[in-house]
């Protein structure tokens, strides 16, 4: 399980996480004008099941944080 100490991959990972983080946080209602209920209403209104909508929101926010810290 040896890993390379490559700064290019680090930059891409952190930049991707930073680019994705505002979208996850806005769906949670932390930043922006919307709320969590607005996001859930929008996603379920498109026909996405409730459980999948929650997975989308959690995946988008925690996934971005995980990318930034390198998990």
BELHU-V146891 format. One record per backbone hydrogen bond with DSSP energy under -0.5 kcal/mol. NH is the residue of the N-H (numbers start at 1). CO is the residue of the C=O. If there is no record, write none. Layout:
nh=NH co=CO
nh=NH co=CO
This chain:
nh=6 co=4
nh=7 co=5
nh=10 co=6
nh=11 co=7
nh=12 co=8
nh=13 co=9
nh=14 co=10
nh=15 co=11
nh=16 co=12
nh=17 co=13
nh=18 co=14
nh=19 co=15
nh=20 co=16
nh=21 co=17
nh=22 co=18
nh=23 co=20
nh=24 co=20
nh=25 co=21
nh=26 co=22
nh=27 co=23
nh=28 co=24
nh=29 co=25
nh=30 co=25
nh=31 co=25
nh=36 co=28
nh=39 co=35
nh=40 co=36
nh=41 co=37
nh=42 co=38
nh=43 co=39
nh=44 co=40
nh=45 co=41
nh=46 co=42
nh=46 co=43
nh=47 co=44
nh=48 co=43
nh=53 co=49
nh=54 co=50
nh=55 co=51
nh=56 co=52
nh=57 co=53
nh=58 co=54
nh=59 co=55
nh=60 co=56
nh=61 co=57
nh=62 co=58
nh=63 co=58
nh=63 co=59
nh=64 co=60
nh=65 co=61
nh=66 co=62
nh=67 co=63
nh=68 co=64
nh=69 co=65
nh=70 co=66
nh=71 co=66
